[in-house]
Amino acid sequence: MTGIPDVTVQGVDVPALGLGTWRLTSESCERAVREALELGYRHLDTAQAYGNEREVGDALAASEVDREDVFLTTKLGNGNRDHDAVRRSTEESLAKLGTSYVDLLLIHNPMQRVPVAETLRAMDTLVDDGKVRHIGVSNFDVDRLHAAREAADHELLTNQVQFNPYWDQRELLDYCEIHDLLLTAYSPLGHGGVLDDDVLAEVGDRYGKSAAQVAIRWCLQHPNVSVIPKATSRTHIAANRDVFDFELTDDEMERIRRPSKVRALTGAVRSRLGV
């Protein structure tokens, strides 16, 4: 028992909370993944572009957790979209991750140079070969997501996008719920922007939780959502996990939701500048 519930879409169980590894590298990445597994996480997210698949794989191999108990995601790099590159790069990812399959392979970003149908055909064959269990996309809007679903032989499992109280993806979330798709939420903390949010702090005081924990809980209480916050320290990894012992009211959910691309982008800029 990990204490982390699953989100079920299309009959597939995905842990509702996972560890994001964007910008985690070298020893800090391996340590974070290892500690997340020790703390009960069973959902790991990486990407070819992150340059840390080997560290994720090393941490998984060193843990006492069985590979079959971990939901492992990676993403195709932007230069690996044509049919041959999809297959070659995925084989390279599997070698770095030290596994014979990944649970989920995503197209990392929409792009026009290679038709999405060509990329998806190669991903479909990887599913048929047993090297990929599920496929999906990341950073697609509703129209592009719909077109990708039409082009794939295997049903897409998820669209991984930024999702937080400042960027609530209402149209996309509705589409995912209607079509039984998972929305995988990255940057649930608004790139750190929620940490000094007075509304989140006030709500958190009622439950003995931090603003960050309230933001993660807000994401989790939406249907068809799995959340993958990034964290490096054991303290933060544990705190992000400690969000299943309280429930926000409907009024609190609506009060916390304050769509603002200014807030979201401010957090992103601050994160990149390290301030």
C-alpha positions in Angstrom: 0.0 0.0 0.0 1.4 3.4 -1.0 -1.5 5.6 0.2 -1.7 7.2 -3.2 -4.9 6.4 -5.0 -5.3 5.7 -8.7 -7.1 7.7 -11.4 -8.8 5.3 -13.8 -9.4 6.1 -17.4 -10.1 3.7 -20.2 -9.8 0.9 -17.6 -6.2 1.9 -16.9 -5.1 2.7 -13.4 -2.6 5.6 -13.1 -1.4 6.8 -9.7 -3.0 10.2 -9.0 0.3 11.6 -7.8 3.7 11.2 -9.4 7.1 12.8 -9.5 8.0 15.2 -12.2 11.7 15.4 -13.1 12.0 18.4 -15.4 15.3 20.2 -14.8 16.5 17.5 -12.4 19.9 16.2 -13.4 22.7 14.0 -12.3 22.8 13.0 -8.6 20.0 15.3 -7.6 17.7 13.5 -10.0 18.7 10.0 -9.0 18.3 10.9 -5.3 14.9 12.5 -5.8 13.5 9.5 -7.6 15.0 7.1 -5.1 13.4 9.0 -2.2 10.1 9.4 -4.0 9.9 5.6 -4.4 10.8 5.1 -0.7 8.0 7.5 0.2 5.4 5.5 -1.8 5.4 7.2 -5.2 4.7 4.8 -8.0 4.4 7.3 -10.9 7.6 8.7 -12.5 7.7 11.2 -15.4 10.8 11.9 -17.5 11.6 12.9 -21.1 14.3 12.5 -23.7 14.7 16.3 -23.6 15.3 16.3 -19.9 18.6 14.4 -20.3 17.9 12.4 -17.1 16.4 9.1 -18.3 19.6 7.2 -17.2 19.4 8.7 -13.7 15.7 7.8 -13.4 16.5 4.3 -14.5 19.4 3.9 -12.1 17.2 5.0 -9.2 14.5 2.6 -10.2 16.9 -0.3 -10.5 18.4 0.5 -7.1 15.1 0.6 -5.4 13.3 -2.3 -3.8 10.1 -1.5 -5.8 9.3 -3.9 -8.6 9.3 -2.4 -12.0 5.8 -3.7 -12.7 4.5 -1.5 -9.8 5.8 1.7 -11.3 3.9 3.8 -13.9 6.8 5.2 -16.0 6.4 7.9 -18.6 8.9 9.4 -21.1 8.5 11.7 -24.0 9.8 12.0 -27.6 12.3 14.8 -28.2 11.3 17.3 -30.8 14.0 16.0 -33.2 12.7 12.4 -32.9 9.3 12.6 -34.6 9.7 10.9 -38.0 9.0 7.1 -38.1 12.5 5.8 -37.8 13.6 8.4 -35.2 10.6 7.5 -33.0 11.6 3.8 -33.0 15.4 4.5 -32.6 15.0 7.1 -29.8 12.6 5.0 -27.9 15.0 2.0 -28.0 17.6 4.4 -26.6 15.3 5.6 -23.9 14.5 2.0 -22.9 18.2 1.3 -22.6 18.8 4.4 -20.5 15.8 3.6 -18.3 16.9 0.0 -17.9 13.5 -1.4 -18.8 12.0 -3.4 -21.6 8.9 -1.1 -21.8 7.5 2.2 -20.7 4.0 2.5 -19.5 3.4 5.7 -21.4 5.2 7.4 -24.4 4.2 11.0 -25.2 4.7 13.4 -28.1 6.3 16.2 -26.0 5.1 19.2 -28.0 3.0 19.8 -31.1 5.0 20.7 -34.1 4.4 21.0 -37.8 7.7 19.7 -39.4 6.7 16.1 -39.1 3.0 15.2 -39.5 1.6 14.0 -36.2 0.1 11.0 -38.0 3.6 9.7 -39.0 4.8 10.0 -35.4 1.7 8.2 -34.1 2.0 5.4 -36.6 5.4 4.7 -35.2 4.2 4.9 -31.7 1.3 2.5 -32.5 3.9 -0.1 -33.7 5.8 0.3 -30.4 2.5 -0.6 -28.6 2.0 -3.6 -30.9 5.6 -4.7 -30.1 5.1 -4.5 -26.4 7.7 -1.8 -25.9 5.1 0.9 -25.0 1.9 0.2 -23.1 0.1 3.4 -23.8 0.6 6.5 -25.9 -0.4 10.2 -25.5 0.6 13.8 -26.1 1.8 16.8 -24.2 1.0 20.5 -24.5 -1.7 20.0 -27.1 -4.8 22.2 -27.3 -8.2 20.7 -27.8 -8.2 20.9 -31.6 -4.7 19.3 -31.9 -5.6 16.6 -29.3 -8.7 15.7 -31.3 -6.8 15.5 -34.5 -4.2 13.3 -32.8 -6.8 11.0 -31.5 -8.3 10.6 -35.0 -4.8 9.8 -36.4 -3.8 7.1 -33.9 -4.8 3.4 -34.1 -4.5 3.1 -30.3 -6.5 5.4 -28.1 -4.5 8.2 -26.6 -4.4 7.9 -22.8 -3.4 11.4 -21.7 -2.6 15.0 -22.6 0.1 16.3 -20.2 -0.2 20.1 -19.8 0.3 22.8 -17.3 -2.6 22.8 -14.9 -3.0 24.9 -11.7 -5.3 27.4 -10.1 -3.9 30.1 -12.5 -4.1 28.0 -15.6 -7.1 25.8 -15.2 -7.5 24.4 -18.7 -11.3 24.3 -18.4 -12.0 23.5 -22.0 -9.4 20.8 -22.2 -10.5 19.3 -18.9 -14.1 19.1 -20.1 -12.9 17.4 -23.3 -10.8 14.9 -21.4 -13.8 14.0 -19.1 -16.2 13.5 -22.0 -13.7 11.3 -23.9 -12.4 9.4 -20.8 -8.8 10.8 -21.2 -6.4 11.6 -18.5 -5.1 15.1 -18.0 -1.6 14.9 -16.5 -0.9 18.1 -14.7 2.6 19.5 -14.6 3.5 22.7 -12.8 0.6 22.4 -10.3 2.4 25.0 -8.2 2.4 27.5 -11.0 6.3 27.3 -11.2 6.3 28.3 -7.5 3.9 31.2 -7.9 1.3 29.6 -5.5 3.8 29.6 -2.6 3.1 33.2 -1.6 -0.6 33.1 -2.6 -2.7 34.6 0.3 -5.9 32.8 -0.7 -4.2 29.4 -0.8 -2.4 30.1 2.5 -5.7 31.1 4.2 -7.5 27.9 3.0 -4.5 25.8 4.0 -4.6 27.2 7.6 -8.0 25.6 8.0 -6.6 22.2 7.3 -3.0 22.6 8.7 -1.7 22.5 5.1 0.6 24.7 3.1 -0.4 26.8 0.1 1.5 24.3 -2.1 -0.4 21.3 -0.6 -3.7 23.1 -1.2 -2.8 23.8 -4.8 -2.0 20.1 -5.4 -5.2 19.1 -3.7 -7.1 21.5 -5.9 -5.7 19.8 -9.0 -6.5 16.3 -7.7 -10.1 17.1 -6.9 -10.8 17.6 -10.6 -12.0 14.5 -12.5 -9.6 12.6 -14.7 -6.5 14.5 -13.3 -3.1 13.0 -12.3 -0.6 15.5 -10.8 3.2 15.3 -11.2 4.8 18.1 -9.2 8.6 18.4 -9.4 10.5 18.3 -6.1 14.1 17.7 -5.1 14.2 17.5 -1.3 12.8 14.6 0.7 10.9 17.1 2.7 9.1 18.6 -0.3 8.5 15.2 -1.9 6.9 14.0 1.3 4.8 17.2 1.7 3.5 16.9 -1.8 2.4 13.4 -1.0 0.6 14.5 2.2 -2.6 15.7 0.4 -5.0 12.8 0.7 -6.2 13.4 4.2 -8.3 16.5 3.6 -10.9 17.6 1.0 -11.7 21.1 -0.2 -15.2 22.3 -0.3 -17.0 23.3 -3.5 -16.8 27.0 -2.4 -13.0 26.6 -1.7 -12.5 25.0 -5.0 -14.1 27.9 -6.8 -12.4 30.5 -4.7 -9.0 29.1 -5.4 -9.6 29.0 -9.1 -8.4 32.4 -10.5 -7.4 32.0 -14.1 -4.6 34.4 -14.8 -1.9 33.9 -17.4 -0.1 36.8 -15.9 0.3 35.0 -12.6 1.2 31.7 -14.4 3.8 33.3 -16.6 5.2 35.4 -13.8 5.8 32.2 -11.9 7.5 30.6 -14.9 9.8 33.6 -15.4 10.7 33.6 -11.7 11.5 29.9 -11.8 13.8 30.3 -14.8 15.6 33.2 -13.2 15.9 31.3 -9.9 14.2 34.0 -7.8 
